[in-house]
Amino acid sequence: MRAYRLRTLGLLTLTPLLMLALLSWRYGWGGALRVMLPATAAIVLTPPLLALVGVGFSFFGAMGLVLVLSIGTDYALFCAEDRDRDAAILVSVCLAMLTTSLSFGLLAFSDVAAVRAFGATMLTGVLLAFLLAPSVKQRRGLVPERRKR
């Protein structure tokens, strides 16, 4: 399992760089960095926060971080695309976070160590990504106007 955990961490290092390149196509490099920051911060902060409460880092925690990266990026993208600062967008992201936290986060209370590690990682990471996602809304010029075809 150690080898799989290391491979997963390697891919978790490479994936944000590939995502950054794709996001820069739409947002430019500065905007792409801004969109990736909440999810990246969540995957960096989650393992040390879990270590503080005694949850070890395993392959299942690493797999949870992969999902946190993708889900956290989705939250940030929805916030970045919100040009009009519509409250419905934030409510939608909040509801998505609640359903994800309930479905995956309840696994943190399992008696099986692997399931507990996965659930705790998901719960912590998704909450962090959600709390940081609205930070991408601070500038109105982040999202370029769409061209009419």
C-alpha positions in Angstrom: 0.0 0.0 0.0 3.0 2.3 0.6 3.9 2.2 -3.1 0.3 3.0 -4.1 0.2 5.9 -1.7 3.5 7.3 -3.1 2.2 6.9 -6.7 -1.0 8.7 -5.7 0.9 11.5 -4.1 3.0 11.8 -7.2 -0.1 12.1 -9.4 -1.5 14.5 -6.9 1.5 16.7 -7.4 1.3 16.5 -11.2 -2.5 16.9 -11.6 -2.8 20.5 -10.3 -0.1 21.5 -12.8 -2.0 20.0 -15.6 -5.2 21.6 -14.3 -3.5 24.9 -14.1 -2.4 24.7 -17.7 -6.0 23.9 -18.8 -7.5 26.6 -16.6 -5.0 29.2 -17.9 -6.6 28.8 -21.3 -9.8 30.4 -20.0 -8.6 32.6 -17.1 -5.0 33.4 -17.9 -2.1 32.3 -15.6 -3.0 34.7 -12.8 -6.7 33.8 -12.9 -5.9 30.1 -13.1 -3.6 30.3 -10.0 -6.4 32.1 -8.2 -9.0 29.4 -9.1 -6.6 26.6 -8.2 -5.6 28.1 -4.8 -8.6 27.0 -2.7 -8.4 23.3 -3.7 -4.6 23.3 -3.5 -4.6 24.8 -0.1 -7.2 22.2 1.0 -5.1 19.3 -0.1 -2.0 20.8 1.5 -3.7 21.6 4.8 -5.9 18.5 5.3 -3.2 15.9 6.2 -1.6 18.1 9.0 -5.0 19.0 10.4 -6.0 15.3 10.5 -2.6 14.5 12.1 -3.5 17.0 14.9 -6.5 14.8 15.8 -4.7 11.5 15.5 -5.8 10.4 12.0 -2.9 8.8 10.2 -2.2 9.3 6.5 -2.7 6.3 4.3 -3.4 5.3 0.7 -7.1 5.9 1.4 -6.3 9.4 2.7 -4.3 10.1 -0.5 -7.2 8.9 -2.6 -9.5 11.2 -0.7 -7.2 14.1 -1.5 -7.6 13.4 -5.2 -11.4 13.8 -4.8 -10.9 16.9 -2.7 -8.8 18.5 -5.4 -11.4 17.9 -8.1 -14.4 18.8 -5.9 -12.6 21.9 -4.5 -11.7 23.1 -8.0 -15.4 22.7 -9.0 -16.4 24.9 -6.1 -13.9 27.6 -7.0 -14.9 27.4 -10.7 -18.5 28.0 -9.8 -17.5 31.0 -7.7 -15.2 32.3 -10.4 -17.8 32.2 -13.1 -20.3 34.1 -10.9 -19.9 37.6 -12.6 -23.1 39.1 -11.0 -22.3 37.8 -7.4 -25.6 35.9 -7.5 -26.6 34.4 -4.1 -28.0 31.4 -5.8 -24.5 30.3 -6.9 -23.2 30.4 -3.4 -26.3 28.5 -2.1 -25.8 25.9 -4.8 -22.1 25.4 -3.9 -23.2 25.2 -0.2 -25.7 22.5 -1.0 -23.2 20.6 -3.0 -20.8 20.8 -0.1 -23.4 19.6 2.4 -24.4 16.6 0.3 -20.7 15.7 -0.2 -19.9 16.2 3.5 -22.8 14.0 4.5 -22.2 11.3 2.0 -18.4 11.0 2.4 -17.9 12.7 5.8 -20.1 10.2 7.7 -17.5 7.6 6.7 -15.2 9.3 9.2 -17.2 7.7 12.0 -16.6 4.1 10.7 -14.8 1.5 12.8 -12.8 0.4 9.8 -9.5 2.4 9.8 -9.3 2.7 6.0 -12.9 3.9 5.6 -12.4 6.3 8.6 -9.2 7.8 7.0 -11.0 8.3 3.7 -14.1 9.9 5.3 -12.0 12.2 7.6 -9.9 13.3 4.6 -13.0 14.0 2.6 -14.8 15.8 5.4 -11.9 18.1 6.3 -10.8 18.7 2.7 -14.2 19.5 1.3 -15.0 21.9 4.2 -11.7 23.7 3.7 -12.2 23.9 -0.1 -15.7 25.3 0.4 -14.6 27.9 2.9 -11.8 29.1 0.6 -13.7 28.9 -2.7 -15.5 32.3 -2.4 -12.1 34.0 -2.3 -11.9 33.7 -6.1 -14.9 36.1 -6.4 -13.1 39.1 -5.2 -12.2 40.5 -8.7 -14.8 41.1 -11.3 -12.3 40.9 -14.2 -11.3 37.3 -13.4 -13.5 35.7 -16.0 -13.1 36.9 -19.6 -16.3 37.8 -21.4 -17.6 35.0 -23.6 -17.5 35.6 -27.4 -20.7 35.2 -29.3 -20.5 32.7 -32.1 
